[in-house]
């Protein structure tokens, strides 16, 4: 049996907030991933069971490989419908902030979120939450925000009333945030949750194919190009990094999601501890998006914090540099040198 995720006081506050609210918004961070979209859709399904009419608002485009999930067609994109989204935010009674711990992680949507008078509930598994909310449910030990949403619905004795429209996005978010259950997923509770989700008739194999076997030919050729031509292996530091410029992204007709999982691949090299991806933002000049992955106890989140204006989890983190790609490479080399003693 699962241990309760909410204290009695937290449960009471959450239930009161939901009961007293009519205009409910659920939102997530920019560049939404499977956990962000999955937790929003899962919690929205629970809200519908409670008789509410929730609206999911996301800051920008989410990848094609997530658009199969039920109710994605109801999602409102802030970057495409800014005025409408601002009005919805301003008129909300309650806003759920899912899978992010600071408003700045919503980028252009942050001002609207901060100015909204609605009471806010944070449900998140990232370290160091920093938002003004009526209720903060922060559990960094959980594998994903989707796991947290499941546990909340389970504790509120409502899981039996949920359908596959709840189970599918929750499973997808748990799967993607653990790389297909290959990291941060050793807790027996995770597999108990999976067993319960499967009772709702979801096809976990099809979900896997939808996410991981649903890319374009260009994506596959991009992977080959990066691994053969761009990968820099720093053997002395048991690390690797690669760059991806705007020109290269245009060459391979890059679309959002095409770089998903690419930063993990160098970790297949025996003995490697750290992998870093440096990708030029195609929409903003002099912005380099940074992804970091590590294995074992090496804290890539500390590297992200110290050198890349970011953070995250022990083995999966991200950041952003406001500079050109050449300068980003030099910063990466300095980062590797700085952490040499723990990488060697």
PyMOL commands that set and color helices and strands:
alter all, ss='L'
color gray80, all
select helices_A, chain A and resi 8-20+34-49+64-66+72-74+82-91+103-115+145-155+159-161+164-177+188-198+204-212+217-230+235-237+246-251+262-268+300-307+325-338+340-343
alter helices_A, ss='H'
color red, helices_A
select strands_A, chain A and resi 24-27+55-58+76-77+94-98+119-124+135-138+232-234+239-244+274-280+288-294+311-312+316-321
alter strands_A, ss='S'
color yellow, strands_A
deselect
rebuild
show_as cartoon
